[in-house]
Amino acid sequence: GNSVTQMEGPVTLSEEAFLTINCTYTATGYPSLFWYVQYPGEGLQLLLKATKADDKGSNKGFEATYRKETTSFHLEKGSVQVSDSAVYFCALERPTGANSKLTFGKGITLSVRP
Amino acid sequence: NAGVTQTPKFQVLKTGQSMTLQCAQDMNHNSMYWYRQDPGMGLRLIYYSASEGTTDKGEVPNGYNVSRLNKREFSLRLESAAPSQTSVYFCASRDRAYEQYFGPGTRLTVT
């Protein structure tokens, strides 16, 4: 079946540090890949996505590249801010139509200190 | 445009009590979902509805029932709450580009 593995957390960084959060997946076919972010006390919201191999998703300074050869979708940001403190979830979905479902990783908590 | 709304925000139940969590979306999406979020477990799918009039089990359906009342509303019912159902519950709907939109969540405690 489908699965998503995220690196263990939590992660604590100083402001302006470089961020990498690893994500690898197992899936048949050609899934779409997503990063969702959850700010404290809120629901999840889509951060970025990529729908085919070698696509790069980007938003708010975050980037992730769909690497089919390594089955990875690592999230990066060049300079984190305190406001980036949140829980980050990697997810995949095989777009098979109305019954397709997201498979989430366990999430990783990022704390950015001033 | 409110997106996905959930009620209540917080709830405390005693073991054995029942309750219904309400969810509504105003984006005209066909697919809707219920998840639970527990520490270290990520999000796990309880039930989903691919379209009005259909519902299907997800990964952890035991102890729950759902109703897709119409295209907008998708409710989750706990018939006899147990402490293991203490969790944060999220409702979501999905657009045609496979992006899911989440509600703010319901924090449920069962004592």
Interface residues (C-beta under 8 A of the other chain):
Chain A: S32 F34 Y36 G41 E42 G43 L44 Q45 L46 K49 F89 E93 P95 A98 N99 S100 K101 L102 F104 G105 K106 G107
Chain B: V4 N30 S31 Y33 G40 M41 G42 L43 R44 L45 Y48 A50 S51 D56 G58 F90 A92 Y98 E99 Q100 Y101 F102 G103 P104 G105
